[in-house]
């Protein structure tokens, strides 16, 4: 079962990923360019993340930690496929970690990004596909103070005798 666009957006937001940009918009045109990469995660004995840039592929076991994600980025940098820019390398390593966490947390069978545009200070995911077998666990999150019984909420004024309008 593939996730719908709204489910993908919600899942990506939960894991701190930039939302997908709809095609045919000015934002999608601006997102094009940069370094084009692909990311695939598929199960096996161990789930492996395969990252490809210009025909060169690097792999790592999921879930990735920062050391392993940095190792993947370093392989591309040594092959002169990525700029020698520390902030760019950290951004890319954190992106790989977040994608790995998203895959593991969603219980998906497969995650695939066919177009990942990497820019000096940002990234844009053009096409993300997640194929999951299990039930969807996308229950809405509660507000951080939703269980605070003694809190006084501004939106609650006027709905009781204690807080008249």
C-alpha angles and dihedrals in degrees: 000000000000121000120246122242093258092049090050091050092050093046092048092049090052091057096045096253125145112255123255113266115229113241121250095035130114089248092056091050091050091049093058119098128039120094113333114220137171127213126195129176119187132168125247129137082318125013109251128200114214117196119189132192121173095339095312116115130198125185138201138174119258129270093045122205123205094266094054093042089051089050090057091048091048091055090059093043092052088051088054092242094119129047119257092246118132096207091050091049092050091048092051093046091050090048090054090049091050092049090050091050091048091053094049096043094047093053089227126170093215140007121194134177111186095180121032112165113204117200128180093264105013147025134220125205108211101178126017124175124185120182112194131182101191130074117284113263098193100128112160115261120242122238113267093251098039094113096046102114095189098048119116111219122201091219090058096063113116098022098096144033090254093059109033120183 
